[in-house]
């Protein structure tokens, strides 16, 4: 931008700013003129407002009494609310202690139940092993000896050979 154009722009902006300032001065003068009250107007205003003030004063006194009552009730309610909050906090601490104790006791009981279950399973396994070793195995051995004696007797007696059905039946006894 050349210097001449810049000067024109500055002149234009300065003119607009000057016009705005003059407009503000005029508005302030109008407002000041409007707020100037004559003695006669002041006397009229006092005459009009005076009876209103007399009528409003009892309401102001009553509202001040109500405000004092509200403050007193608010203080009382605040005090009771604080007391309730303190009691609630104490009860929550007690409940938390009881719940913690109940949880620890439950954990201990669960550990005991787990130990009893493990002991029961171990005893059941020992009993099963004992039964297997002391009853089932000797019965199988006796069956095997009996089958051997029967086979020897039948061979010595010269009986005929066993049929497929009889052999299958004998094998099923061992299974």
C-alpha positions, 0 to 999 in steps of 0.5 A: 500500500502506498503512503498516500492511501494509508494517510487517507485511511487514517483520516477516515478512521480518525473522522469516524472515531471523532464522530463517535466521541461527539455522539457519546458527548451528546448522549451524556448531555441528554442523560444528565439533562433528563436526570436533573430534577427541579425542587418542585419535582422533588417535592411532588416525588416525596409527596407521592412516595411518603405514604407508600413508605408508611405502608411498606415499613410494616412489610419490611419489619415482618419480612425481617422477622421472617428472615430471622426465623428462617435463619434460625430454622436453617441453623437448626436444620444444619446442626441436625443434618450434621449430627445425622451425617456423623451418626451415618458415618459411625454406622458405616464404619461399624457396618464395614467392620462387621462386613470385614469380619464376616468376610474373614470368618467366611474365608476361614470356614471355606478353608476348613471345608476345603480341608475336610473335602480333601480329607474325605476324598483322600480317605475314599481313595484309600478305601477304594485302594484297600477294597481293590487290594483286599477283596477284588484281587483275591476274588480274581485270583480265586476265579483264575485258580478255579478255572484252571482246576476245572480245565485240568479236571475236564482234560483229565476226565477226557471230556470232549472239547468245549464248544464255542459258546461254553468257551465264550461263557468262561471268558466272559466270567473273567472279564 
